[in-house]
Every structure is written in C-alpha cells, then in structure tokens.
C-alpha cells in the first residue's frame, strides 16, 4: 500500500510512531544529559557514568534480532504495545531511584521496553508508504529521535535551573509515554505488506539469520554501520566533554549539546528527501560520512574558552552530518529480499547499537585512565574514518530494491 491508497491512516500511523520514538529517544539521552549532575551529586566516575549510559544500549542491541523475529511472528503492533509497558515501568523506576544500581536497573528495563520499537515501526511505516516515498517517511520517523535528544539535553539544564532538580521533568515524560500507549493502541495497524507466522513463504528463524549472514550484499552496510555507530558515543559524552574540555557552564552545555540533536531532525528528513529525489543512496551516504569525520576533528581541537555560540555551530553541523544513518536503514530493505530484510535490519541495528555501547564505556574508561579526552577522541575519529572507507569503496548503489534498480543510469553502472 502506498501513500495515495492509505494516506490518512498512513500519516496517522507515522505521527503516532514518531511521538513514541521521540519519547524513547528522550529517555535514551537522560544519563548523558544528566551526566554532570549525577557525577556531582552522586559521585559517579567517568567509567560508572559510561556504564550507566551504555546499560540502555546493551539490552537494546541484544534485542534487535529477537525484536524483528517477534514482529514477524506476532505482528509489529502487538510487539510494540507489549514492550511499551516495560518502558513505562522502567521510566517510573528511574524517576524514584537514587543509587547507581537502581538507576542502572531502570535503564536496562527502559532499554528492554524500547528495544523492539524502531525495527517494528519501520516495518509498519514501510508497509503504508510506497518506494517513491519510503525513505522520506522513514526519515521523518527517524527525525523524531533528534527532537527527543534535543528536549533531553536542553530540558534538564532548564529544569535544574528553574525547579532546582530534574525529576519533575522526568515524571512528565513518564506520563506522556503512558498516554502515548493509549494512542498507539488505537492508531497503529499492521499494513498489508507485513509478514506473519502464518505466511507459508516465511523462512524459519535460523534459516533467515543464516541467509542474512551469508548475503555479501549486506556486508558493507553492516560493517559500515557498526563503525559509523561510534559517533553516537560522541553525542552521549558531549555534555561532559564540553564541561571538562570546553569549560562551559551546565546551561551552555545543554544548548551546545542540543544543537547537535536538533539539527539531526531536518538532517534525517532532508537526507531522505534528497536521496529519493536523486534516486541515489550511496552518493549522499559517502559525502556526509566524509563531512562528519572532518567536523568531529574540528570539534575536538577547539580550545577551552571558545565561545559557546561557535561550539554550538560546530555541534549543529556534526549532528546534521550524523543523519546518514537513516540512509543505511533505507538501503537494507533495498539490498535484501523481503524474506530476510527484517532480520537484516534487526541484525545491523543491533550490532551497531552494541558497538556504540562498547565504545561509550571504553570512552569513559580511557578518560579515567589517561586523564584526558585525547585518546578517546582519536578512537572515535578512527572508527568514523573506517566507516567512510567502507561506504566509499565497498558499498554499491541500492536504489530500486533487491530486484534491481529502476534508474537506467544505475543499471548502466552495474
């Protein structure tokens, strides 16, 4: 079903799913946005803070392939609604927690509840939008992630400044998530293209996973995405990096960090639209990967005392360039056949998130062991550069789907 044949309900589903992804992205950013406060008030080390930030992502990563399998078996809608209950419970636990152990347990529960959403939301959205607008729709859904990060990074400094604490804002988001569950219950609907366990053509789980792992067409996207995911560690550590290395105030840190996340919103939408209009995926992917590497290097060498406005400008440009991940998400269903696309998407997103989780923890440990951010920042640059190399030399154009391109120029190149 394309946008013309299901426009009203397709747009309603896209709106409801985008609100959910906004809330979940807000919750993912909380430990990062609160890092200076938690380290000051609760005495967390960089290593402990890195583990707290990563705890959400570890369980999130491990659940990506199972989340795709559950969606195939029971339908994306049922899986999303069931796991949202866990996310609401974890959010309330984080609100009342005051120890490292309790906060980590809450993050694990939130990560488990949120882990199945994006993969299954992409399945639903893809089934309601045709190929000519699919990347734009996925880009719009993905853009809500940037808005969630933005509200988290800028909201907590304002809440601490005006209210003297952060828990009131967190409770409001918990209530919003509970209300969004009701909206999703009424609005979400599996599209006609969604596969289920009763489909006789559906591959067994083991066979589908094996087919994906052996499909060489996925390998460049998979490994490129794994290396590219390191840039999420920069966004997670940016508040503390700006506090220590940039010597900015907590309110300035919130503004600068939020610039990266807020620019990811138009970035995801614009890259999806540009890619659809150009009928190209690889060109914008490579171009923005090169730009993101250069911008990260520039951010790392800015001296302490640089104005918050200039930091914000570079941070915003970094966030815009990081939006290339949405192109990889759009490319995977185009490079794999429908029988394995869901598993491939889950595997790629899961391994990318696991990579980010490990790098985030290692980043904090390196700061503790070396006493500076130099080694940690060089690690991120090396991984981003590796992603660029993979996208440039090993990734092929995917526009037109697994069955072949619909663009004569691309067909000629092949």
C-alpha positions in Angstrom: 0.0 0.0 0.0 1.4 3.4 -0.9 0.7 6.9 0.4 -2.0 7.6 -2.1 -4.0 4.5 -1.2 -3.7 4.8 2.5 -2.7 8.4 3.0 -4.8 9.3 6.0 -4.2 6.3 8.1 -0.6 6.1 6.9 0.1 9.6 8.1 -1.7 8.9 11.4 0.5 5.9 12.0 3.6 7.9 11.1 2.6 10.6 13.6 1.8 8.2 16.4 5.0 6.3 15.8 7.1 9.5 15.7 5.8 10.6 19.1 6.8 7.2 20.6 10.2 7.4 19.1 10.6 11.0 20.4 9.9 9.8 23.9 12.2 6.8 23.7 15.0 9.0 22.4 14.5 11.4 25.2 14.8 8.5 27.7 17.9 7.2 26.0 19.6 10.6 26.4 18.8 11.1 30.0 22.0 9.6 31.6 24.1 11.6 29.1 22.2 14.9 29.6 22.4 14.4 33.4 26.0 13.2 33.5 27.4 16.4 35.0 24.6 16.5 37.6 24.9 12.8 38.5 28.7 12.9 38.7 28.5 15.9 41.0 25.6 14.8 43.2 26.1 11.0 43.4 29.9 10.9 42.9 29.9 8.8 39.7 33.2 8.3 37.9 33.6 8.6 34.2 33.7 4.8 34.0 30.5 4.5 36.0 28.7 7.1 34.0 29.8 5.4 30.8 28.3 2.1 32.1 25.1 3.9 33.0 24.8 5.5 29.6 25.6 2.1 27.9 23.2 0.0 30.0 20.2 1.1 27.9 22.0 0.3 24.7 23.4 -3.1 25.7 20.0 -4.6 26.2 18.6 -2.6 23.2 21.3 -4.1 21.0 20.8 -7.7 22.1 17.1 -7.4 21.4 17.2 -6.2 17.9 17.2 -9.6 16.1 14.7 -11.1 18.6 12.6 -8.0 18.2 12.4 -8.5 14.5 11.6 -12.1 14.9 8.8 -11.3 17.4 7.4 -8.8 15.0 7.4 -11.4 12.2 5.7 -13.9 14.5 3.1 -11.9 16.3 2.8 -8.7 14.2 4.7 -5.4 14.8 1.7 -3.7 16.5 1.3 -6.4 19.3 5.1 -6.4 20.0 5.3 -2.6 20.2 2.3 -2.3 22.6 3.5 -5.2 24.8 7.0 -3.9 25.3 5.9 -0.3 25.8 4.5 -1.4 29.2 8.0 -2.4 30.3 9.4 1.0 29.2 6.8 2.9 31.2 7.7 0.8 34.3 11.4 1.4 33.8 10.8 5.2 33.4 9.0 5.4 36.7 11.7 3.3 38.4 14.4 5.8 37.1 12.3 8.7 38.5 12.3 7.3 42.0 15.9 5.8 42.0 18.7 7.5 43.9 21.6 4.9 43.6 23.8 3.8 40.8 22.4 0.2 41.0 18.8 1.3 40.9 19.4 3.8 38.0 21.2 1.1 36.0 18.4 -1.4 36.6 15.9 1.3 35.4 17.9 2.0 32.3 18.0 -1.8 31.5 14.3 -2.0 31.8 13.7 1.1 29.7 16.1 -0.3 27.1 14.3 -3.6 27.0 10.9 -1.9 26.6 12.1 0.4 23.8 14.3 -2.2 22.0 11.7 -3.6 19.7 10.1 -0.3 18.7 12.1 1.1 15.9 12.6 -2.1 13.9 8.8 -2.8 14.1 7.8 0.8 13.5 9.9 0.8 10.3 8.1 -2.4 9.2 4.7 -0.8 9.7 5.7 2.5 8.1 7.3 0.8 5.1 4.1 -1.2 4.5 2.0 2.0 4.4 4.3 4.1 2.1 5.4 3.2 -1.4 9.1 3.0 -2.5 8.9 6.5 -4.0 8.3 8.0 -0.5 9.6 5.3 1.8 12.9 7.0 2.6 11.2 10.2 3.3 8.7 8.6 5.6 11.5 6.7 7.5 13.5 9.9 7.6 10.5 11.7 9.2 10.1 8.9 11.8 13.9 8.9 12.5 13.9 12.7 12.8 11.7 12.5 15.9 14.7 10.8 17.6 16.7 14.1 17.2 13.8 16.0 18.8 13.8 13.7 21.8 17.5 14.1 22.3 17.2 17.8 22.0 14.5 18.1 24.6 16.5 16.0 26.9 19.8 17.9 26.5 18.2 21.3 26.8 15.3 20.5 29.1 17.2 19.2 32.0 19.5 22.2 32.4 16.4 24.4 32.3 14.6 22.2 34.8 17.6 22.2 37.2 17.9 26.0 36.8 14.2 26.8 37.3 13.0 23.9 39.5 16.2 23.0 41.4 16.0 19.4 40.1 15.3 17.2 37.2 12.8 14.7 38.5 9.7 16.7 37.7 10.5 16.8 34.0 11.2 13.1 34.0 7.8 12.4 35.6 6.1 14.5 33.0 7.7 12.4 30.3 6.7 9.2 32.0 3.1 10.4 32.0 3.4 11.3 28.3 4.6 7.9 27.5 1.7 6.3 29.3 -0.7 8.5 27.3 1.1 7.6 24.0 0.5 3.9 24.7 -3.3 4.6 24.5 -2.8 6.5 21.3 -0.8 3.7 19.8 -3.3 1.1 20.8 -5.9 3.0 18.8 -3.8 4.1 15.8 -1.2 1.5 15.0 -2.2 -1.0 12.4 -0.1 -3.6 10.6 -0.1 -2.9 6.9 -1.0 -5.5 4.2 2.7 -6.0 3.4 3.7 -7.1 7.0 4.6 -10.7 7.1 3.4 -13.0 9.9 3.9 -16.5 11.2 1.0 -17.9 9.1 2.6 -16.9 5.9 3.7 -20.2 4.2 6.6 -18.4 2.4 8.1 -17.2 5.7 11.6 -18.6 6.3 12.4 -20.3 9.6 14.3 -18.0 12.0 17.6 -20.0 11.8 17.4 -20.1 8.0 16.7 -16.4 7.7 19.5 -15.4 10.0 22.0 -17.7 8.2 20.8 -16.3 4.8 21.4 -12.8 6.0 24.8 -13.5 7.5 25.9 -15.2 4.2 24.5 -12.5 1.9 27.5 -10.5 0.8 25.3 -7.6 -0.4 24.6 -6.7 3.2 28.2 -6.9 4.5 29.4 -3.4 3.5 26.3 -1.8 5.0 26.6 -3.9 8.1 30.2 -3.2 8.9 30.0 0.4 7.8 27.0 0.9 10.2 29.0 -0.7 13.0 31.9 1.7 12.6 29.6 4.6 12.0 27.7 4.0 15.2 30.7 5.2 17.2 29.5 8.7 16.5 26.6 8.1 18.9 29.2 7.8 21.7 30.3 11.4 20.9 26.7 12.6 21.4 26.4 10.7 24.7 29.7 12.1 26.0 29.4 15.6 24.6 27.9 17.2 27.8 30.7 16.0 30.0 33.3 16.7 27.3 32.1 20.3 27.0 32.1 20.7 30.7 35.7 19.4 31.2 37.5 20.4 28.0 35.4 23.3 26.8 34.9 24.8 30.3 31.3 25.7 29.6 28.6 26.1 32.2 25.9 23.5 32.6 23.3 25.7 30.8 25.7 26.4 27.9 26.5 22.7 27.7 22.8 22.0 27.3 22.5 24.5 24.5 25.6 23.2 22.6 24.7 19.5 23.0 21.1 20.2 21.9 22.4 21.9 18.8 23.7 18.5 17.6 20.5 16.7 18.3 18.1 19.4 16.9 20.0 19.5 13.6 19.5 15.8 13.3 15.8 16.4 12.8 16.0 18.3 9.5 19.0 16.2 8.6 17.1 12.9 8.7 14.2 14.4 6.7 16.4 16.2 4.2 18.7 13.3 3.5 15.7 11.1 2.9 14.1 13.5 0.5 17.4 14.3 -1.3 18.1 10.6 -1.7 14.6 9.9 -3.1 14.9 12.9 -5.5 18.4 12.0 -6.7 17.4 8.3 -6.9 20.7 7.7 -5.2 21.7 6.3 -1.8 25.4 5.9 -2.0 26.3 9.5 -3.1 24.8 11.3 -0.1 25.9 8.5 2.3 29.6 8.9 1.3 29.6 12.7 1.1 28.1 13.2 4.5 30.3 10.5 6.0 33.4 12.4 4.9 31.9 15.7 6.2 31.1 14.2 9.6 34.7 12.9 10.1 36.1 16.4 9.3 33.6 18.1 11.6 34.4 15.8 14.5 38.1 16.5 14.2 37.3 20.3 14.2 35.2 19.9 17.4 37.9 18.0 19.2 40.6 20.7 18.6 38.6 23.7 19.7 40.4 25.2 22.7 38.9 25.8 26.1 37.4 29.3 26.2 35.9 29.1 22.7 32.5 30.8 22.7 29.5 28.7 23.3 28.0 30.1 20.1 30.9 28.7 18.0 30.8 25.4 19.8 27.0 25.2 19.1 27.6 26.0 15.4 30.1 23.1 15.0 27.9 20.8 17.2 24.9 21.5 15.0 26.8 20.7 11.8 28.1 17.5 13.4 24.5 16.5 14.3 23.3 17.2 10.7 26.1 15.1 9.2 25.3 12.2 11.5 21.9 11.8 9.9 23.3 9.5 7.3 22.3 6.5 9.4 18.8 6.9 8.1 20.1 6.1 4.6 21.6 2.8 5.7 18.2 1.9 7.3 16.5 2.7 3.9 19.1 0.7 2.0 18.9 -2.6 3.8 15.3 -3.4 2.6 16.5 -2.5 -0.9 19.5 -4.8 -0.8 17.8 -7.8 0.8 14.7 -9.7 -0.3 11.5 -9.3 1.7 12.1 -12.8 3.3 15.2 -11.6 5.2 15.0 -7.8 5.2 13.5 -7.6 8.7 16.2 -9.9 10.2 18.9 -7.9 8.3 17.6 -4.7 9.7 17.5 -6.0 13.2 21.0 -7.5 13.0 22.5 -4.3 11.6 20.8 -2.1 14.1 21.6 -4.4 16.9 25.3 -4.8 16.1 25.6 -1.0 15.6 24.0 -0.3 18.9 26.2 -2.9 20.6 29.3 -1.2 19.0 28.1 2.2 20.3 27.5 0.7 23.8 31.0 -0.7 24.0 32.7 2.4 22.6 30.8 4.6 25.0 32.0 2.6 28.0 35.6 2.4 26.6 35.5 6.2 26.0 34.8 6.9 29.7 37.4 4.3 30.9 40.1 5.9 28.6 39.4 9.3 30.1 39.8 7.9 33.7 43.0 6.0 32.8 44.7 8.8 30.8 43.3 11.9 32.5 42.3 13.5 29.2 40.0 13.1 26.2 42.7 12.8 23.6 42.8 9.0 23.3 39.0 8.7 23.4 38.5 11.2 20.7 41.1 9.6 18.4 39.3 6.3 18.8 36.0 7.9 17.6 37.8 9.6 14.6 39.4 6.3 13.6 36.1 4.5 13.6 34.3 7.2 11.7 37.1 7.2 9.1 36.8 3.5 8.7 33.1 3.8 8.1 33.8 6.3 5.3 36.3 4.0 3.6 33.8 1.1 3.7 30.9 3.2 2.3 33.2 4.7 -0.4 34.9 1.6 -1.7 32.7 -1.4 -0.8 29.1 -0.2 -0.8 27.1 -0.4 -4.0 24.1 1.7 -5.1 20.8 0.1 -3.8 18.1 2.4 -5.1 15.4 0.3 -6.9 15.4 -2.6 -4.4 16.8 -6.1 -4.2 15.3 -6.9 -7.6 17.3 -4.3 -9.4 17.4 -0.6 -9.9 14.7 1.4 -11.6 17.2 4.0 -12.7 18.8 3.4 -16.1 21.9 5.2 -15.2 22.4 3.0 -12.2 21.7 -0.1 -14.2 24.4 1.0 -16.6 26.9 1.4 -13.8 26.2 -2.1 -12.6 
